[in-house]
Amino acid sequence: MTMAFTDLSENDRKVYEYIKNNDFESVPWSTAKAAKALGLKKDEVYESLSNLSKYIKNNIFIHYHDGAIRISAN
């Protein structure tokens, strides 16, 4: 299922923009820091990451490198 950005929830869009505007390729991802920066609970961030990887999978890349999660968005 493919969705448009406008179909994403407000939290999903917040998390997407946070990823897009930060460098989590060279800086390891931290869900706790993302939650604090976005004013969300960690579970809400995890849910949004899941939604993003499902609904706009061609715009987000999540992988593991050097002992940490790395995420990028376009």
TORPA-4810 file (N, C-alpha, C, O; in nm, 3 decimals):
<nodes>
NODE_1_0.085_-0.118_0.000_0.000_0.000_0.000_0.089_0.124_0.000_0.176_0.138_0.085_M
NODE_2_0.067_0.211_-0.093_0.141_0.335_-0.102_0.049_0.450_-0.065_-0.067_0.456_-0.107_T
NODE_3_0.101_0.540_0.015_0.024_0.655_0.058_0.098_0.782_0.019_0.220_0.780_-0.003_M
NODE_4_0.026_0.890_0.011_0.087_1.020_-0.009_0.126_1.078_0.126_0.074_1.036_0.230_A
NODE_5_0.217_1.172_0.125_0.259_1.235_0.250_0.140_1.296_0.323_0.135_1.294_0.446_F
NODE_6_0.045_1.349_0.249_-0.072_1.412_0.311_-0.160_1.311_0.383_-0.242_1.349_0.466_T
NODE_7_-0.145_1.182_0.352_-0.223_1.077_0.417_-0.161_1.031_0.549_-0.225_0.959_0.625_D
NODE_8_-0.038_1.072_0.575_0.029_1.030_0.698_-0.029_1.106_0.817_-0.082_1.216_0.802_L
NODE_9_-0.018_1.045_0.935_-0.065_1.112_1.056_0.028_1.229_1.088_0.138_1.239_1.033_S
NODE_10_-0.016_1.316_1.177_0.065_1.429_1.219_0.197_1.381_1.280_0.302_1.436_1.250_E
NODE_11_0.191_1.278_1.365_0.313_1.224_1.425_0.406_1.167_1.320_0.528_1.187_1.326_N
NODE_12_0.350_1.096_1.222_0.432_1.039_1.115_0.505_1.149_1.039_0.624_1.136_1.008_D
NODE_13_0.434_1.256_1.009_0.497_1.368_0.937_0.605_1.435_1.022_0.709_1.473_0.970_R
NODE_14_0.581_1.449_1.152_0.681_1.507_1.243_0.808_1.424_1.243_0.919_1.477_1.230_K
NODE_15_0.792_1.293_1.257_0.909_1.204_1.261_0.982_1.207_1.127_1.105_1.211_1.124_V
NODE_16_0.907_1.204_1.018_0.968_1.208_0.884_1.051_1.336_0.867_1.166_1.330_0.823_Y
NODE_17_0.994_1.450_0.900_1.065_1.577_0.885_1.188_1.582_0.977_1.292_1.635_0.938_E
NODE_18_1.176_1.529_1.097_1.289_1.523_1.190_1.403_1.442_1.129_1.520_1.482_1.136_Y
NODE_19_1.370_1.329_1.072_1.472_1.245_1.008_1.532_1.316_0.888_1.654_1.320_0.871_I
NODE_20_1.446_1.373_0.806_1.490_1.440_0.683_1.583_1.558_0.713_1.677_1.585_0.638_K
NODE_21_1.557_1.629_0.823_1.633_1.750_0.854_1.754_1.726_0.943_1.821_1.822_0.983_N
NODE_22_1.784_1.601_0.975_1.900_1.568_1.058_1.983_1.460_0.990_1.935_1.390_0.900_N
NODE_23_2.106_1.446_1.033_2.197_1.348_0.973_2.209_1.224_1.061_2.296_1.215_1.147_D
NODE_24_2.120_1.129_1.038_2.126_1.004_1.113_2.195_0.893_1.033_2.179_0.774_1.060_F
NODE_25_2.272_0.937_0.933_2.362_0.845_0.863_2.496_0.843_0.936_2.553_0.736_0.960_E
NODE_26_2.546_0.960_0.972_2.675_0.965_1.042_2.656_0.973_1.194_2.747_0.939_1.269_S
NODE_27_2.541_1.018_1.238_2.508_1.023_1.381_2.406_0.913_1.409_2.301_0.910_1.345_V
NODE_28_2.433_0.824_1.503_2.338_0.716_1.532_2.201_0.769_1.575_2.190_0.871_1.643_P
NODE_29_2.098_0.698_1.534_1.960_0.729_1.570_1.937_0.702_1.718_1.987_0.603_1.772_W
NODE_30_1.862_0.790_1.783_1.820_0.770_1.921_1.671_0.799_1.930_1.628_0.913_1.911_S
NODE_31_1.594_0.697_1.959_1.450_0.714_1.971_1.417_0.805_2.088_1.326_0.887_2.079_T
NODE_32_1.489_0.791_2.197_1.465_0.876_2.315_1.488_1.023_2.282_1.408_1.108_2.322_A
NODE_33_1.595_1.054_2.210_1.623_1.193_2.172_1.518_1.245_2.074_1.476_1.360_2.082_K
NODE_34_1.477_1.160_1.981_1.373_1.200_1.885_1.243_1.230_1.958_1.178_1.330_1.931_A
NODE_35_1.206_1.143_2.050_1.082_1.162_2.125_1.086_1.294_2.202_0.988_1.370_2.201_A
NODE_36_1.197_1.322_2.267_1.210_1.446_2.343_1.204_1.568_2.251_1.134_1.665_2.281_K
NODE_37_1.276_1.563_2.140_1.279_1.675_2.046_1.141_1.702_1.984_1.107_1.816_1.954_A
NODE_38_1.065_1.596_1.964_0.935_1.608_1.897_0.817_1.620_1.993_0.703_1.641_1.950_L
NODE_39_0.843_1.605_2.121_0.734_1.611_2.218_0.641_1.491_2.209_0.521_1.502_2.233_G
NODE_40_0.699_1.375_2.175_0.623_1.252_2.162_0.672_1.149_2.264_0.778_1.167_2.325_L
NODE_41_0.597_1.044_2.280_0.642_0.931_2.360_0.725_0.840_2.270_0.707_0.840_2.148_K
NODE_42_0.816_0.764_2.331_0.899_0.673_2.250_0.813_0.577_2.169_0.845_0.550_2.053_K
NODE_43_0.707_0.525_2.227_0.619_0.432_2.154_0.557_0.500_2.032_0.535_0.435_1.929_D
NODE_44_0.527_0.628_2.042_0.471_0.700_1.927_0.575_0.713_1.816_0.541_0.705_1.698_E
NODE_45_0.700_0.734_1.853_0.807_0.743_1.754_0.824_0.607_1.686_0.836_0.600_1.563_V
NODE_46_0.826_0.500_1.765_0.839_0.366_1.706_0.723_0.336_1.611_0.744_0.281_1.502_Y
NODE_47_0.603_0.373_1.650_0.486_0.351_1.564_0.500_0.429_1.433_0.469_0.378_1.326_E
NODE_48_0.545_0.552_1.443_0.563_0.633_1.323_0.673_0.577_1.234_0.658_0.576_1.111_S
NODE_49_0.782_0.530_1.292_0.887_0.468_1.210_0.832_0.347_1.135_0.863_0.327_1.018_L
NODE_50_0.751_0.269_1.203_0.689_0.154_1.140_0.598_0.199_1.025_0.602_0.142_0.916_S
NODE_51_0.517_0.300_1.050_0.428_0.350_0.946_0.505_0.405_0.827_0.469_0.379_0.712_N
NODE_52_0.610_0.481_0.854_0.690_0.537_0.745_0.753_0.428_0.661_0.754_0.437_0.538_L
NODE_53_0.807_0.327_0.726_0.872_0.219_0.650_0.771_0.135_0.573_0.806_0.066_0.477_S
NODE_54_0.646_0.141_0.614_0.541_0.067_0.543_0.479_0.150_0.431_0.464_0.103_0.318_K
NODE_55_0.443_0.274_0.462_0.363_0.354_0.369_0.444_0.439_0.272_0.397_0.468_0.162_Y
NODE_56_0.563_0.481_0.311_0.647_0.558_0.217_0.786_0.496_0.211_0.888_0.564_0.220_I
NODE_57_0.787_0.366_0.195_0.911_0.289_0.201_1.015_0.332_0.099_1.134_0.305_0.119_K
NODE_58_0.976_0.397_-0.007_1.074_0.444_-0.105_1.137_0.577_-0.065_1.227_0.626_-0.133_N
NODE_59_1.090_0.634_0.045_1.141_0.763_0.090_1.217_0.755_0.222_1.265_0.857_0.273_N
NODE_60_1.229_0.637_0.278_1.299_0.622_0.406_1.385_0.496_0.402_1.343_0.393_0.350_I
NODE_61_1.505_0.508_0.458_1.598_0.396_0.457_1.648_0.377_0.599_1.711_0.466_0.656_F
NODE_62_1.622_0.260_0.657_1.663_0.227_0.793_1.758_0.109_0.786_1.725_0.005_0.728_I
NODE_63_1.876_0.124_0.845_1.971_0.013_0.845_2.057_0.018_0.972_2.052_0.114_1.049_H
NODE_64_2.135_-0.086_0.991_2.221_-0.101_1.108_2.365_-0.090_1.062_2.406_-0.158_0.967_Y
NODE_65_2.444_-0.004_1.129_2.585_0.014_1.090_2.666_0.053_1.214_2.625_0.140_1.291_H
NODE_66_2.780_-0.011_1.232_2.871_0.020_1.344_2.800_0.020_1.480_2.824_0.107_1.563_D
NODE_67_2.713_-0.078_1.501_2.649_-0.095_1.630_2.533_-0.002_1.659_2.490_0.010_1.773_G
NODE_68_2.481_0.064_1.555_2.371_0.157_1.578_2.276_0.161_1.459_2.312_0.125_1.347_A
NODE_69_2.155_0.205_1.485_2.056_0.224_1.380_2.090_0.353_1.306_2.122_0.454_1.368_I
NODE_70_2.081_0.349_1.175_2.102_0.467_1.090_1.976_0.483_1.006_1.921_0.386_0.955_R
NODE_71_1.931_0.608_0.991_1.808_0.635_0.917_1.830_0.756_0.828_1.893_0.854_0.869_I
NODE_72_1.779_0.749_0.707_1.778_0.866_0.618_1.643_0.873_0.548_1.574_0.773_0.533_S
NODE_73_1.609_0.992_0.506_1.482_1.016_0.437_1.506_1.113_0.323_1.592_1.201_0.331_A
NODE_74_1.427_1.096_0.219_1.436_1.191_0.106_1.300_1.238_0.068_1.286_1.318_-0.025_N
</nodes>
